[in-house]
Amino acid sequence: MSYCGTPPTLGELWGRWNLDPVLLTGLLLVALVGFFALRSASRQRQASFSGAWGLAAVLFVSPLCALTVALFSARVGHHILLTMVVAPLLALALPAAWGKRAGLGPALAVSTIALWLWHSPDLYASAFSHPAIYWAMQLSLLGSFTWLWLGLWRSEAVLGAGVAALSSAIQMGLLGALLVFAPQPLYLPHFASSAAFGLGPLEDQQLAGIFMWVPANLPLMAILLWRLVAIISPARETPAQ
């Protein structure tokens, strides 16, 4: 059985809150550690941590957890929020000096590997077989993309950060395109469960591909534009006095 339980129907979805005591205890401990670690930090870092923690709690406690068992598109949306919203917020909450030593190349490589491995059909299906594999998937995606976002936000290699953002966006777009144009559904755990929500497994997979192709790329494109502006701005000539 999947960590988030059996696939829900539409009628029972809103009653499927995940009140796993281990999860709730873990979230409480993370909140306490963050509070004490950031008590003298800037408000921006405190707000970033609060946002990351709050969204993570929603992702794993709310009925979205159960919905990801039924719909591949919901699971992909879950991963997008984890890697493109929680991860950058968490990176902003960490010390700026960490980002300067983040190592953009290794971070890009590890996050790309995690992205492709966990969305390969066989390994993806294995995450439904045991909670330990499920959490390995979630934590490796969050950890690797937080590492990447540390470099994207903080690295002094402005051009390198822009290239890394573009490279990650290309990987996201390529995986999304493969999901959209695949001639048949690839993810066995959702073959029978998507019908309860009015979607065939192929339609569900195509919707997931659109999510990864477009919305997932927006934060990376924003970082790329920000870094390009930073490259161009110093090159502008100062007006004659």
C-alpha positions in Angstrom: 0.0 0.0 0.0 1.2 3.5 -0.8 2.3 5.7 2.1 -0.7 8.0 1.5 -3.1 5.1 1.5 -5.5 3.6 -1.1 -6.6 5.7 -4.1 -9.5 7.9 -3.0 -12.7 8.6 -4.9 -13.8 12.1 -5.5 -16.5 11.8 -2.8 -14.2 10.7 -0.1 -11.2 12.9 -1.0 -11.8 15.7 1.5 -11.9 13.3 4.4 -8.5 11.9 3.6 -6.2 14.0 5.8 -2.8 12.3 6.6 -2.5 12.4 10.4 0.5 10.0 10.5 2.0 10.6 14.0 5.5 10.1 12.8 5.0 12.8 10.1 3.4 15.2 12.5 6.2 14.7 15.0 8.8 15.3 12.3 7.1 18.5 11.1 7.0 19.7 14.7 10.7 19.0 15.3 11.6 20.7 12.0 9.6 23.7 13.1 11.3 23.9 16.5 14.8 23.5 14.9 14.0 26.2 12.4 12.7 28.5 15.1 15.8 28.3 17.3 18.2 28.3 14.4 16.6 31.4 12.8 15.6 33.3 15.9 18.3 36.0 15.3 18.2 35.8 11.5 16.6 38.4 9.2 12.9 38.5 8.7 13.3 37.5 5.1 15.0 34.2 6.1 12.4 33.6 8.8 9.5 34.2 6.4 11.1 31.9 3.8 11.4 29.1 6.3 7.9 29.6 7.5 6.6 29.5 3.9 8.6 26.4 3.1 7.5 24.6 6.3 3.8 25.6 5.8 3.7 24.4 2.2 5.5 21.2 3.0 2.9 20.6 5.7 0.1 21.1 3.2 1.7 18.8 0.7 2.0 15.9 3.1 -0.9 16.4 5.5 -3.7 17.6 3.3 -5.9 15.4 1.0 -3.4 16.2 -1.8 -1.3 13.4 -0.3 -4.2 10.9 -1.0 -4.9 12.5 -4.4 -1.3 11.7 -5.5 -2.1 8.0 -5.1 -5.0 8.2 -7.6 -3.6 10.7 -10.2 -0.2 10.8 -11.7 -0.9 14.5 -12.6 -1.4 15.2 -8.9 1.8 13.4 -8.0 3.7 15.5 -10.6 2.0 18.7 -9.3 3.1 17.6 -5.8 6.7 17.2 -7.0 6.6 20.6 -8.8 5.5 22.4 -5.6 8.2 20.6 -3.6 11.0 21.3 -6.0 9.9 24.7 -7.5 8.4 26.4 -4.4 9.4 24.6 -1.2 13.0 24.1 -2.2 13.7 27.7 -3.3 12.0 29.0 -0.1 14.1 26.7 2.0 17.3 27.8 0.1 16.5 31.4 0.9 16.2 30.5 4.6 19.7 29.0 4.7 22.8 31.1 5.3 23.8 33.1 2.1 27.4 31.8 2.5 26.2 28.3 1.9 25.0 29.3 -1.6 28.4 30.8 -2.5 29.9 27.3 -1.9 27.0 25.3 -3.3 28.7 24.1 -6.4 26.3 24.7 -9.3 27.7 21.8 -11.5 27.3 19.0 -8.9 23.9 20.5 -7.7 22.6 20.5 -11.3 23.8 17.0 -11.9 22.3 15.5 -8.7 19.0 17.3 -9.1 18.7 16.2 -12.8 19.5 12.6 -11.9 16.9 12.6 -9.1 14.3 14.1 -11.4 14.8 11.5 -14.2 15.3 8.5 -11.9 12.2 9.0 -9.8 10.0 9.6 -12.8 11.2 6.5 -14.6 8.2 4.1 -14.5 9.7 1.2 -12.6 11.4 3.3 -9.9 8.3 5.5 -9.6 6.1 2.4 -9.1 8.5 1.2 -6.4 7.6 4.2 -4.3 4.1 2.8 -3.9 5.4 -0.4 -2.4 7.0 0.8 0.9 7.0 4.1 2.9 10.8 4.1 3.0 11.0 4.3 -0.8 8.3 7.0 -0.9 10.3 9.1 1.6 13.6 8.5 -0.2 11.9 9.9 -3.3 10.5 13.0 -1.6 13.6 13.8 0.4 16.0 13.3 -2.4 14.0 15.6 -4.7 13.7 18.2 -2.0 17.3 18.0 -0.9 18.8 18.0 -4.4 16.7 20.9 -5.6 17.3 22.9 -2.4 21.0 22.5 -3.2 20.4 23.6 -6.8 18.4 26.6 -5.6 21.1 27.6 -3.2 23.4 28.1 -6.1 20.8 29.7 -8.3 19.9 32.3 -5.6 23.4 32.9 -4.1 26.2 31.9 -6.4 28.6 34.7 -7.4 29.0 33.0 -10.8 26.2 34.9 -12.4 26.5 33.4 -15.8 26.9 29.9 -14.4 23.7 30.3 -12.4 21.9 31.4 -15.5 23.2 28.5 -17.5 22.2 26.1 -14.6 18.7 27.5 -14.5 18.3 27.1 -18.3 19.7 23.6 -18.2 17.3 22.5 -15.4 14.4 24.1 -17.3 15.4 22.1 -20.4 15.4 18.9 -18.4 12.0 19.7 -17.0 10.6 20.6 -20.4 12.1 17.5 -22.0 10.5 15.2 -19.4 7.2 17.0 -19.8 7.3 16.6 -23.5 8.0 12.9 -23.3 5.0 12.5 -21.0 2.7 14.5 -23.3 3.6 12.7 -26.5 4.1 9.2 -25.1 1.7 7.0 -27.1 0.6 4.9 -24.1 0.4 5.4 -20.3 3.6 4.5 -18.5 2.8 4.5 -14.8 1.1 1.3 -13.7 0.0 2.5 -10.2 -2.5 4.9 -11.8 -3.9 2.7 -14.6 -7.2 2.0 -12.7 -7.4 4.9 -10.3 -7.6 7.9 -12.5 -11.1 7.0 -13.8 -12.7 8.0 -10.5 -11.7 11.6 -11.5 -12.9 11.4 -15.0 -9.5 10.9 -16.6 -8.1 8.0 -18.5 -4.5 7.0 -17.6 -3.1 8.5 -20.8 -5.0 11.8 -20.3 -3.8 11.9 -16.7 -0.2 11.4 -17.9 -0.6 14.1 -20.6 -1.9 16.5 -18.0 1.1 15.7 -15.8 3.4 16.4 -18.8 1.8 19.8 -19.3 2.3 20.7 -15.7 6.0 19.8 -15.9 6.5 21.4 -19.3 5.0 24.8 -18.4 4.3 25.7 -14.8 7.4 23.9 -13.5 9.6 26.0 -15.7 8.3 29.4 -14.7 10.5 29.8 -11.6 13.5 28.7 -13.5 12.8 31.1 -16.3 12.4 33.9 -13.7 15.8 33.1 -12.2 17.3 33.0 -15.7 15.9 36.4 -16.6 17.1 37.8 -13.2 20.6 36.5 -13.8 20.6 37.8 -17.4 19.7 41.3 -16.1 22.5 41.1 -13.6 25.0 40.2 -16.4 23.8 43.0 -18.7 23.4 45.8 -16.1 27.1 46.3 -15.2 27.9 46.6 -18.9 25.8 49.7 -19.3 27.8 52.8 -19.7 27.6 55.4 -17.0 26.3 58.7 -18.3 28.9 61.4 -18.7 29.0 63.8 -15.8 
